[in-house]
């Protein structure tokens, strides 16, 4: 990198007719802030992130960033493409979110901006983190008057290359430094991918509705609180490696992108709740309940409002994407297309916010 992450960040503020504000940073094409109108001229911050943009190097949780070239995990950092075997991310046992220097740590070029939209581009050269081909990504943010933040991804590559681009924002709809386990969720999903001790999918698909003795922790087909406490996770077979939610949910009939894959409702604060709906044309989303925020890092992200260190379960992430480790899940190949010179990546994510 020609710069030191995140030196001299440039910030761009998008607004809509309702007074909603979204702040995007050029480093990592990162969502730094989302302020949602909650009535009486008040705005509620729903993004968990460092207070100062220059402090993003103090967090290692990909807060707010655009993730690439490949979101989520690749087993052993290897895959086949162009009739070759590639080793990415140094060939670690598990390569996460594009490798050591993924797109989250790269400065994007701003090519167009207006009061409610921003277009950023990034060029990833052939061999970047071991990935093949010259890869060019365009990220477009557009804030609509109905509270929807639309994110469009368009990427081309001059060779075959697995690619998956997503956003890794952490949300807390309560609007202040607090735990998120009291949020109410509903998912348009009844299946998850079972994972091993390294959070790599085994290939097994688990039906979250099959329990008859109780409501499964993973069954959000009807509205349900994330958890009463972390004790809810203690005996869950699908959480023995994660200590909370960090799983890929397969979206029901994912071709219908008019139905939210996730609806999340924060707690009542000063008489108002913020509702977030997530729409996408990806086939799955990773739901992460912030099980390791600021864990094991020498420098830590500090909460904006009270100056205290962010901790576990202080934010959640919804990351629409292809299946984790898709290059090795050949049985799901139809859901996880590889980018080729003839087939660019074209996907969208929408996060929509309303006060209720």
LODREN-832802 format. One line per 3 residues: number of its first residue (from 1); their letters; for each residue y, x, z of N, C-alpha, C. Coordinates in steps of 0.001 Angstrom, whole numbers, plus 500000, padded with zeros to 6 digits. Layout:
NUM) A) Y:X:Z:Y:X:Z:Y:X:Z | ... $
END
This chain:
1) XXX) 498802:500850:500000:500000:500000:500000:501245:500883:500000 | 502251:500468:499273:503486:501239:499219:504341:501019:500461 | 504091:499948:501193:504819:499635:502419:503855:499601:503589 $
4) XXX) 504398:499613:504785:503586:499509:505989:503634:498066:506475 | 502480:497431:506511:502383:496033:506916:502906:495858:508330 | 503791:494873:508589:504571:494042:507665:506052:494472:507659 $
7) XXX) 506320:495604:507126:507664:496177:507132:508628:495345:506288 | 509832:495133:506817:510905:494444:506087:510425:493150:505421 | 509869:492231:506188:509383:490986:505587:510526:490135:505048 $
10) XXX) 510229:489426:503971:511175:488472:503413:510677:487062:503723 | 511584:486226:504242:511220:484873:504635:511911:483865:503733 | 511190:482781:503429:511711:481714:502575:511449:480387:503274 $
13) XXX) 512491:479565:503400:512375:478281:504091:512390:477143:503098 | 511332:476331:503126:511236:475132:502297:511600:473929:503162 | 512310:472982:502593:512699:471772:503326:512434:470541:502472 $
16) XXX) 512337:469391:503143:512237:468126:502406:513286:467147:502918 | 513299:465956:502342:514334:464967:502652:514245:464471:504088 | 513084:464654:504742:512893:464184:506107:513290:465235:507146 $
19) XXX) 513685:466423:506676:514077:467482:507594:512952:468416:507997 | 511764:468226:507437:510650:469121:507708:510951:470503:507140 | 510486:471545:507823:510737:472912:507388:509441:473722:507385 $
22) XXX) 509250:474498:506328:508114:475407:506220:508662:476788:505895 | 508301:477782:506703:508757:479151:506484:507577:479984:505992 | 507770:480639:504840:506724:481468:504225:507212:482907:504156 $
25) XXX) 506337:483848:504493:506636:485280:504445:505968:485894:503224 | 506657:486861:502594:506087:487480:501399:504838:488305:501703 | 504783:488955:502870:503568:489659:503251:502433:488647:503415 $
28) XXX) 501384:488809:502633:500229:487930:502739:500471:486516:502261 | 501631:486260:501613:501994:484883:501252:501707:483974:502444 | 502218:484390:503599:501842:483842:504907:502737:482674:505326 $
31) XXX) 502109:481606:505824:502860:480508:506442:503218:480934:507858 | 504497:481167:508102:504957:481654:509405:505319:480508:510349 | 505752:479382:509794:506212:478283:510652:506144:476969:509890 $
34) XXX) 505771:475905:510580:505886:474539:510059:506498:473685:511158 | 507685:473168:510908:508384:472298:511845:508334:470867:511322 | 507680:469999:512104:507447:468610:511698:508411:467689:512435 $
37) XXX) 509146:466814:511731:510024:465847:512407:509206:464866:513246 | 509611:464672:514499:508906:463750:515388:509847:462673:515939 | 510976:462477:515267:511907:461429:515671:513052:461939:516511 $
40) XXX) 514152:461196:516478:515355:461500:517262:515878:462907:516984 | 515724:463340:515745:516229:464648:515349:515429:465827:515851 | 514270:465565:516453:513460:466644:517017:512444:467157:515994 $
43) XXX) 512178:468472:516058:511182:469116:515221:510120:469741:516118 | 508848:469646:515690:507747:470203:516467:507065:471318:515682 | 506976:472495:516290:506281:473622:515670:504771:473408:515777 $
46) XXX) 504068:473455:514639:502626:473211:514660:501823:474437:514231 | 502491:475571:514001:501811:476799:513590:501736:477774:514769 | 500571:478343:514975:500364:479391:515968:500515:480727:515253 $
49) XXX) 501513:481508:515663:501797:482768:514979:502716:483613:515837 | 502834:484916:515552:503798:485732:516289:505210:485190:516118 | 506008:485330:517154:507391:484860:517079:508175:485629:516033 $
52) XXX) 507968:486956:515991:508710:487803:515073:507840:488176:513878 | 508324:487996:512667:507534:488360:511479:507107:489819:511454 | 507906:490695:512058:507564:492118:512069:506407:492439:513010 $
55) XXX) 505938:491445:513765:504861:491672:514731:503483:491247:514234 | 503365:490939:512949:502063:490491:512457:500996:491578:512543 | 501394:492828:512617:500405:493896:512782:499780:493885:514172 $
58) XXX) 500345:493088:515090:499798:493000:516446:498715:491940:516579 | 498431:491239:515501:497354:490251:515532:496349:490603:514433 | 495105:490288:514695:494046:490618:513746:493230:489364:513423 $
61) XXX) 493909:488225:513490:493250:486935:513292:493645:486287:511975 | 494334:487032:511090:494724:486530:509770:495676:485340:509875 | 496513:485322:510888:497348:484163:511164:498240:483791:509982 $
64) XXX) 498025:482591:509447:498874:482023:508410:498693:482579:507024 | 497823:483575:506854:497799:484371:505631:496990:483735:504508 | 497311:484168:503294:496479:483920:502125:495336:484927:502154 $
67) XXX) 494106:484426:502014:492916:485259:502139:492304:485519:500769 | 491965:486781:500490:491335:487137:499232:490918:488602:499241 | 490148:489103:498282:489687:488326:497155:488639:487290:497532 $
70) XXX) 487927:487527:498628:486883:486582:498972:487007:486145:500422 | 487359:484875:500609:487483:484307:501948:486108:484159:502584 | 486073:484384:503880:484871:484304:504695:483995:485540:504470 $
73) XXX) 482689:485395:504587:481808:486547:504743:480977:486856:503500 | 480729:488164:503315:479769:488638:502318:478783:489550:503042 | 477503:489186:502991:476461:489927:503693:476303:491325:503091 $
76) XXX) 476344:492339:503962:476188:493750:503585:477253:494234:502607 | 478214:493380:502283:479272:493774:501363:478776:494069:499960 | 477699:493422:499542:477148:493686:498215:476987:492394:497435 $
79) XXX) 477086:492509:496116:476802:491375:495231:476562:491912:493818 | 476006:491032:492985:475735:491371:491591:476751:490696:490684 | 477292:491472:489758:478186:490948:488726:478257:491981:487615 $
82) XXX) 478547:491516:486405:478681:492420:485257:477454:493327:485097 | 476269:492785:485477:475005:493529:485403:475022:494795:486253 | 475788:494749:487345:475880:495873:488258:475799:495373:489697 $
85) XXX) 475524:496292:490600:475611:496009:492028:476897:496608:492558 | 477698:495789:493230:478973:496243:493784:478886:496284:495302 | 479547:497268:495873:479669:497399:497321:481155:497274:497660 $
88) XXX) 481491:496277:498479:482891:496020:498804:483116:496187:500300 | 484400:496362:500646:484755:496465:502055:484057:497582:502791 | 483738:498661:502065:483069:499784:502704:481599:499561:502979 $
91) XXX) 481057:498440:502488:479633:498165:502685:479257:497887:504118 | 480191:497349:504887:479894:496990:506278:478777:495952:506334 | 478198:495805:507516:477112:494841:507690:477582:493440:507300 $
94) XXX) 478809:493119:507683:479438:491863:507272:480860:492190:506817 | 481189:491834:505609:482554:492027:505110:483268:490681:505191 | 484383:490672:505917:485099:489429:506195:486445:489409:505482 $
97) XXX) 486745:488300:504815:488081:488004:504282:488651:489098:503379 | 487769:489674:502546:488258:490572:501503:488219:492038:501831 | 487825:492404:503048:487722:493819:503392:488812:494286:504329 $
100) XXX) 488902:495589:504487:489840:496169:505450:491290:495858:505101 | 491616:495928:503815:492971:495601:503370:492862:494456:502367 | 492679:493257:502921:492627:492075:502087:494028:491625:501717 $
103) XXX) 494110:490497:501048:495412:490000:500589:496334:489661:501745 | 495764:489419:502931:496594:489100:504096:497530:490240:504468 | 497191:491469:504078:498000:492638:504429:498794:493182:503245 $
106) XXX) 498871:492425:502164:499558:492876:500956:500871:492112:500760 | 501870:492822:500272:503141:492167:499967:503041:491477:498607 | 503317:490196:498582:503319:489422:497352:504698:489491:496698 $
109) XXX) 504711:489375:495396:505964:489321:494649:506423:487866:494548 | 507656:487610:494923:508222:486269:494790:508817:486141:493399 | 508305:485194:492635:508743:485061:491249:509602:483823:491012 $
112) XXX) 509569:482895:491953:510366:481673:491783:510523:480999:493138 | 511709:480495:493421:511909:479769:494677:512964:478694:494490 | 512819:477632:495255:513794:476542:495280:513832:476001:496694 $
115) XXX) 514550:474915:496908:514685:474372:498259:513363:473859:498822 | 512429:473467:497941:511169:472907:498440:509931:473557:497831 | 510092:474670:497096:508911:475298:496490:509080:476807:496416 $
118) XXX) 507946:477478:496331:507930:478932:496279:506701:479366:495496 | 506893:480296:494573:505799:480835:493770:505711:482339:494039 | 504520:482790:494431:504289:484201:494723:503114:484707:493892 $
121) XXX) 503157:485995:493560:502076:486589:492779:501618:487890:493429 | 500344:488214:493169:499791:489480:493643:498798:490009:492628 | 498896:491304:492326:497951:491977:491432:497019:492851:492251 $
124) XXX) 495732:492616:492119:494705:493409:492764:493989:494208:491674 | 494153:495529:491649:493598:496324:490543:492085:496441:490602 | 491492:496791:489486:490058:497042:489394:489653:498061:490455 $
127) XXX) 488644:497721:491251:488169:498611:492301:488811:498396:493653 | 489776:497500:493737:490445:497207:495009:489419:496723:496031 | 489273:497452:497141:488267:497166:498171:486850:497098:497593 $
130) XXX) 486672:497669:496377:485370:497695:495731:485119:496564:494758 | 486027:495586:494690:485826:494439:493803:486097:494826:492345 | 485348:494240:491416:485522:494590:490005:486665:493823:489347 $
133) XXX) 487282:494464:488358:488240:493790:487493:489648:493752:488035 | 490575:493600:487116:491979:493391:487452:492177:491919:487756 | 492563:491642:488973:492625:490274:489499:494080:489915:489755 $
136) XXX) 494527:488832:489174:495916:488396:489327:495947:486999:489918 | 496624:486869:491047:496679:485607:491794:498097:485072:491851 | 498229:483778:491599:499488:483073:491797:499287:482018:492878 $
139) XXX) 500156:482041:493874:500132:481056:494966:501422:480253:494896 | 501298:478940:494816:502463:478061:494752:502479:477143:495964 | 503562:477202:496713:503788:476286:497829:504813:475244:497387 $
142) XXX) 504530:473982:497691:505511:472929:497416:505475:471914:498550 | 506638:471648:499121:506763:470708:500240:507268:469378:499723 | 506475:468338:499910:506828:466995:499426:507549:466211:500522 $
145) XXX) 508242:465172:500117:509006:464363:501065:508127:463545:502007 | 506842:463356:501650:505943:462594:502532:505271:463471:503583 | 505708:464740:503695:505151:465631:504699:503971:466447:504231 $
148) XXX) 503668:466404:502937:502548:467165:502389:503011:468543:501932 | 502317:469567:502401:502527:470918:501909:501381:471233:500957 | 501705:471277:499673:500704:471552:498650:500643:473050:498374 $
151) XXX) 499431:473586:498339:499207:474996:498017:498281:475046:496812 | 498749:475642:495733:497949:475774:494520:497630:477245:494286 | 496356:477515:493984:495902:478871:493687:495450:478939:492233 $
154) XXX) 495921:479952:491544:495461:480205:490176:495231:481700:490043 | 494011:482073:489665:493679:483488:489585:492862:483778:488340 | 493135:484928:487732:492380:485391:486575:491824:486781:486871 $
157) XXX) 490722:487112:486189:490122:488429:486336:489523:488833:484996 | 489696:490099:484616:489198:490540:483313:487740:490988:483356 | 487080:490807:484522:485641:491000:484647:485080:489874:485508 $
160) XXX) 483752:489773:485537:483129:488833:486458:483389:489276:487890 | 483771:488331:488734:484030:488688:490134:483942:487447:491012 | 483141:487479:492083:483210:486390:493057:484603:486370:493678 $
163) XXX) 485181:485205:493781:486523:485095:494361:486652:483763:495069 | 487333:483795:496203:487589:482585:496978:488891:482805:497730 | 489882:482004:497439:491203:482153:498045:491448:480950:498952 $
166) XXX) 491899:481208:500162:492222:480108:501070:493416:480489:501934 | 493809:479576:502800:494863:479827:503771:494252:479847:505167 | 494759:480757:506004:494176:480930:507337:495193:480619:508436 $
169) XXX) 495943:479559:508272:496862:479153:509334:496091:478643:510548 | 496663:478923:511724:496190:478335:512969:497181:477243:513367 | 496644:476093:513715:497473:474939:514043:497291:474549:515503 $
172) XXX) 498370:474056:516088:498323:473393:517388:499318:472248:517301 | 498792:471041:517153:499646:469879:516888:500373:469396:518137 | 500086:470014:519285:500801:469660:520513:502221:470204:520518 $
175) XXX) 502466:471239:519703:503825:471736:519566:504269:472703:520632 | 503339:473149:521463:503664:474149:522469:502413:474948:522781 | 502569:476060:523477:501451:476925:523813:500490:476171:524717 $
178) XXX) 499341:475818:524179:498361:475037:524931:497015:475137:524228 | 495985:474661:524882:494666:474603:524256:494616:473425:523281 | 493701:473537:522303:493606:472490:521280:492359:471633:521440 $
181) XXX) 491567:471862:522474:490302:471138:522606:490504:469640:522793 | 491694:469208:523199:491973:467784:523366:492356:467074:522078 | 492456:467803:520964:492754:467179:519672:491605:466253:519264 $
184) XXX) 491945:465204:518544:490968:464243:518031:490762:464519:516543 | 489498:464627:516122:489190:464994:514733:488273:463983:514083 | 488432:463862:512772:487484:463131:511923:487308:463943:510654 $
187) XXX) 486027:464220:510289:485713:465032:509119:484980:464194:508080 | 485319:464423:506838:484561:463824:505737:483400:464759:505406 | 482497:464893:506373:481370:465809:506236:480270:465400:507198 $
190) XXX) 479053:465486:506752:477916:465249:507635:476902:466393:507589 | 477288:467513:506977:476398:468659:506894:477159:469947:507176 | 476486:470868:507870:477024:472207:508043:475989:473210:507554 $
193) XXX) 476450:474431:507297:475545:475524:506976:475142:476227:508272 | 473858:476323:508526:473358:477016:509707:473604:478512:509523 | 474014:479188:510605:474341:480607:510525:473453:481433:511447 $
196) XXX) 473353:482745:511136:472597:483650:511982:473529:484315:512993 | 473057:485340:513678:473826:485965:514739:475063:486691:514220 | 475121:486929:512895:476282:487597:512301:477201:486601:511595 $
199) XXX) 476936:485322:511811:477687:484226:511173:477505:484205:509665 | 476353:484685:509197:475981:484610:507791:475093:483376:507609 | 475369:482505:506628:474516:481332:506415:473071:481726:506112 $
202) XXX) 472146:481007:506710:470726:481259:506470:470233:480577:505201 | 471019:479642:504689:470592:478817:503559:470174:477427:503994 | 469928:477266:505296:469556:475953:505831:470788:475075:505971 $
205) XXX) 470628:473796:505607:471687:472809:505773:471302:471885:506923 | 472224:471694:507859:471954:470883:509046:472730:469581:508970 | 472019:468464:509175:472624:467133:509170:473140:466822:510569 $
208) XXX) 474470:466708:510701:475087:466532:512018:474893:465124:512571 | 474370:464217:511747:474183:462836:512192:472760:462567:512678 | 471903:463584:512685:470484:463312:512953:470163:463122:514430 $
211) XXX) 471048:463571:515337:470778:463400:516758:470788:461914:517114 | 469838:461487:517928:469792:460093:518387:470009:459981:519890 | 469855:461115:520615:469988:461061:522065:471434:461167:522524 $
214) XXX) 472314:461726:521648:473726:461859:521989:474510:462108:520705 | 475834:462067:520827:476676:462415:519684:476718:463934:519572 | 476272:464445:518456:476243:465883:518243:477661:466448:518275 $
217) XXX) 477811:467655:518836:479125:468308:518848:479733:468399:517457 | 478891:468543:516443:479361:468754:515078:479568:467449:514311 | 479258:466338:514931:479369:465053:514237:480773:464476:514411 $
220) XXX) 481608:464733:513413:482962:464182:513380:483092:463112:512307 | 481992:462433:511996:482057:461367:510995:482869:460185:511512 | 482985:460063:512828:483923:459146:513466:484856:459973:514345 $
223) XXX) 485998:459418:514695:486956:460167:515513:486318:460630:516820 | 486550:461902:517157:485969:462465:518366:486837:463631:518843 | 486965:463743:520162:487678:464883:520731:486905:466163:520423 $
226) XXX) 487637:467256:520169:486967:468524:519884:486040:468914:521027 | 486502:468795:522258:485654:469085:523420:486388:468675:524677 | 485634:468309:525698:486241:468075:527004:486568:469409:527675 $
229) XXX) 485687:470391:527448:485889:471751:527938:484917:472645:527188 | 485027:473956:527402:484117:474884:526735:482681:474683:527203 | 482510:473996:528330:481159:473723:528817:480378:472868:527827 $
232) XXX) 481095:472099:527004:480421:471273:525996:479649:472125:524997 | 480039:473402:524852:479436:474263:523843:478221:475027:524372 | 478026:475014:525682:477098:475946:526329:475676:475849:525800 $
235) XXX) 475176:474651:525600:473770:474485:525234:473569:474069:523784 | 474608:474220:522962:474501:473796:521564:473814:474886:520742 | 472700:474541:520142:471922:475506:519367:472748:476119:518237 $
238) XXX) 473656:475344:517661:474453:475845:516542:475691:476626:516983 | 475875:476769:518304:477009:477548:518809:476586:478755:519632 | 475313:479068:519625:474833:480145:520495:475392:481501:520093 $
241) XXX) 475852:481628:518846:476407:482904:518407:477934:482905:518348 | 478550:481740:518457:479988:481645:518158:480852:481256:519352 | 480290:480592:520352:481079:480170:521499:482089:479090:521190 $
244) XXX) 481854:478371:520134:482753:477315:519681:482514:477063:518209 | 483434:476372:517579:483287:476073:516163:483731:477257:515315 | 482853:477703:514428:483178:478693:513400:482137:478543:512305 $
247) XXX) 482161:477372:511657:481098:476967:510758:481668:476345:509483 | 480888:476437:508431:481253:475808:507154:480704:474391:507116 | 481595:473433:506943:481244:472027:506768:481265:471706:505274 $
250) XXX) 480190:471100:504783:480114:470711:503380:480783:469352:503227 | 481723:469257:502305:482504:468035:502139:481691:466993:501388 | 481638:465770:501926:480939:464670:501252:481600:464387:499910 $
253) XXX) 480805:464328:498839:481357:463970:497521:482666:464716:497275 | 482615:466041:497360:483844:466832:497389:484683:466721:496124 | 484143:466149:495059:484944:465971:493851:486068:464967:494022 $
256) XXX) 485960:464096:495055:487001:463102:495320:488047:463720:496229 | 489054:464349:495616:490049:465077:496405:491174:464185:496911 | 491018:462851:496787:492019:461925:497324:491699:461510:498755 $
259) XXX) 490504:461862:499213:490094:461553:500583:490265:462809:501422 | 490913:462725:502584:491064:463932:503409:489713:464427:503895 | 489495:465727:503790:488262:466288:504341:488373:466412:505848 $
262) XXX) 489593:466512:506349:489843:466602:507790:491048:465752:508145 | 490925:464988:509216:492067:464337:509847:492078:464772:511300 | 493189:465353:511724:493294:465877:513085:494515:465277:513758 $
265) XXX) 494356:464842:514997:495433:464208:515744:495653:464971:517041 | 496872:465446:517240:497202:466157:518468:497348:465215:519645 | 497581:465783:520803:497768:464981:522000:499174:464378:522019 $
268) XXX) 499356:463366:522855:500664:462729:522977:501597:463664:523752 | 502692:464035:523128:503707:464884:523752:505057:464205:523567 | 505713:463894:524676:507005:463193:524639:506922:461926:523785 $
271) XXX) 505798:461213:523944:505621:459923:523287:505195:459983:521840 | 504966:461174:521293:504621:461298:519882:503378:462167:519699 | 502591:461782:518699:501476:462601:518250:501739:463039:516812 $
274) XXX) 501282:464229:516467:501337:464693:515082:499944:464603:514484 | 499879:463981:513315:498618:463872:512577:498648:464827:511395 | 497555:465546:511211:497408:466431:510062:496209:465983:509239 $
277) XXX) 496425:465836:507930:495342:465537:507006:495213:466703:506035 | 493976:467050:505710:493716:468162:504798:492976:467640:503578 | 493502:467971:502417:492898:467598:501143:492593:468873:500358 $
280) XXX) 491527:468840:499551:491190:470017:498755:490194:469650:497674 | 490060:470532:496678:488989:470392:495697:487939:471485:495859 | 487999:472226:496968:486900:473118:497329:485724:472283:497846 $
283) XXX) 484496:472830:497802:483327:472058:498253:483071:472103:499754 | 483795:472965:500486:483536:473115:501921:484817:473537:502620 | 484775:473490:503943:485860:474068:504731:485262:474718:505965 $
286) XXX) 485833:475840:506348:485459:476503:507590:486331:475942:508699 | 485686:475421:509724:486420:474955:510898:486236:475983:511999 | 487361:476553:512437:487339:477602:513450:488212:477161:514613 $
289) XXX) 487627:477139:515808:488356:476657:516983:489016:477780:517775 | 489302:478888:517097:490046:479966:517739:489292:480627:518877 | 487992:480890:518668:487138:481383:519753:487419:482823:520145 $
292) XXX) 488159:483560:519325:488368:484983:519613:489812:485403:519356 | 490749:484478:519490:492153:484841:519290:492550:485917:520295 | 493073:487027:519773:493574:488138:520602:492498:488794:521459 $
295) XXX) 491247:488649:521102:490185:489254:521897:489853:490651:521370 | 489903:491629:522246:489483:492968:521890:490457:493745:521040 | 491725:493369:521035:492725:494077:520236:493713:494767:521173 $
298) XXX) 494146:495971:520826:495080:496684:521716:496458:496043:521771 | 496928:495530:520638:498185:494794:520596:497866:493328:520376 | 498693:492453:520910:498367:491034:520858:499560:490212:520399 $
301) XXX) 499263:489046:519845:500303:488117:519432:500788:487330:520637 | 502096:487181:520731:502739:486492:521859:503228:485131:521394 | 503004:484109:522223:503431:482752:521884:504941:482681:521746 $
304) XXX) 505408:481859:520799:506840:481760:520533:507612:481152:521699 | 506988:480158:522366:507773:479344:523288:507804:479871:524718 | 506711:480440:525208:506689:480848:526611:506491:482344:526807 $
307) XXX) 506385:483096:525703:506264:484535:525812:504946:485033:526353 | 503955:484157:526486:502650:484543:526994:501706:484881:525837 | 500661:485605:526152:499695:486006:525131:498888:484796:524676 $
310) XXX) 498753:484633:523347:497841:483608:522841:496419:483934:523277 | 495645:482900:523607:494264:483087:524030:493315:482234:523227 | 492049:482268:523608:491036:481499:522881:491356:480006:522949 $
313) XXX) 491068:479340:521853:491254:477892:521711:492719:477461:521802 | 493647:478389:521565:495067:478017:521524:495484:477540:520135 | 494587:477641:519172:494858:477151:517830:493546:476952:517098 $
316) XXX) 493572:476130:516068:492389:475920:515229:492766:476183:513775 | 491776:476564:512981:491993:476802:511559:491072:475906:510743 | 491611:475364:509674:490840:474633:508667:491000:475408:507371 $
319) XXX) 489925:476029:506896:489987:476910:505734:489139:476344:504593 | 489714:475542:503719:488947:475063:502559:488524:476238:501684 | 487284:476190:501184:486755:477360:500484:485425:477037:499806 $
322) XXX) 484899:478041:499069:483519:478005:498634:482623:478322:499838 | 481315:478283:499645:480418:478537:500758:480508:480008:501182 | 480474:480284:502484:480411:481680:502926:479190:482379:502325 $
325) XXX) 479372:483647:501981:478301:484458:501398:477695:483804:500162 | 478519:483091:499409:478034:482387:498223:477319:483293:497220 | 477719:484566:497047:476985:485395:496089:475490:485503:496368 $
328) XXX) 475085:485278:497641:473669:485371:497990:473009:484004:498180 | 473790:482933:498064:473237:481579:498202:473074:480985:496804 | 472128:481537:496060:471987:481144:494651:471588:479685:494498 $
331) XXX) 470991:479089:495542:470606:477679:495456:471817:476751:495407 | 472999:477271:495772:474227:476475:495742:475192:476971:494667 | 474673:477635:493669:475529:478290:492666:476467:477312:491973 $
334) XXX) 476025:476057:491805:476867:475094:491095:478135:474751:491866 | 478132:475009:493184:479306:474720:494001:480223:475928:494172 | 479766:477080:493719:480467:478326:494010:480629:479167:492744 $
337) XXX) 481459:478737:491841:481557:479429:490556:482152:480819:490683 | 481666:481731:489839:482210:483072:489782:483367:483072:488789 | 484392:483858:489070:485532:483963:488162:485160:484902:487021 $
340) XXX) 485436:484485:485805:485201:485300:484622:486468:485278:483767 | 486546:486148:482748:487721:486080:481859:487901:484708:481217 | 486803:483974:481070:486883:482645:480452:487083:481527:481479 $
343) XXX) 486788:481798:482737:486853:480767:483775:487700:481242:484947 | 488984:480959:484929:489840:481359:486056:489550:480516:487291 | 490018:480988:488428:489953:480210:489661:491176:479303:489701 $
346) XXX) 490941:478022:489941:492035:477058:490048:491661:476055:491126 | 492308:476151:492283:492002:475282:493418:493280:474920:494152 | 493179:473874:494990:494354:473490:495774:493950:473133:497200 $
349) XXX) 494909:473277:498095:494814:472813:499488:496099:472068:499789 | 495979:470923:500452:497151:470202:500937:497008:469959:502434 | 498022:470364:503176:498132:470037:504601:499262:469017:504716 $
352) XXX) 498938:467816:505162:499932:466749:505255:500166:466375:506722 | 501431:466296:507110:501792:466044:508512:502638:464777:508639 | 502294:463971:509648:503094:462798:509973:503137:462655:511491 $
355) XX) 504217:462107:512002:504335:461806:513425:503965:460353:513645 | 503149:460091:514657:502686:458717:514918:502924:458368:516393 $
END
